[in-house]
Amino acid sequence: ISYEDALRHADSANEVRLRIKLAQGGDAHTLSAGMEGVELIEQ
């Protein structure tokens, strides 16, 4: 399945992107750089 197909058919495209990034590994700095602008909202 292609990356585009995975995003198109996912319930949450953002979750798919995050899972792919985490599966690829990388250092903490690289992973945290991809989270810039992310906000947590308490419910």
C-alpha positions in Angstrom: 0.0 0.0 0.0 1.3 3.4 -0.9 1.8 6.3 1.6 -0.9 8.2 -0.2 -3.4 5.3 -0.1 -2.7 4.8 3.6 -3.5 8.5 4.3 -6.6 8.4 2.0 -8.2 5.4 3.7 -7.2 6.1 7.3 -9.6 7.2 10.0 -7.0 9.7 11.1 -4.4 10.8 8.6 -2.4 12.5 11.4 -2.2 9.2 13.3 -0.9 7.4 10.2 1.8 10.1 9.7 2.9 9.8 13.3 3.0 6.0 13.3 5.1 6.1 10.1 7.5 8.6 11.6 7.9 6.6 14.8 8.4 3.4 12.9 11.2 5.0 10.9 13.1 5.7 14.0 15.4 8.7 14.4 16.8 10.7 17.2 14.7 12.6 19.7 15.6 16.0 18.2 14.3 15.0 14.7 11.1 13.5 16.2 10.4 16.6 18.4 11.1 18.9 15.4 8.1 17.3 13.7 5.9 18.2 16.6 6.4 22.0 16.4 3.1 23.8 16.6 1.3 20.9 18.3 -0.9 21.8 21.2 -2.4 19.6 23.9 -6.0 20.5 24.9 -7.4 19.1 28.1 -11.0 18.0 27.9 
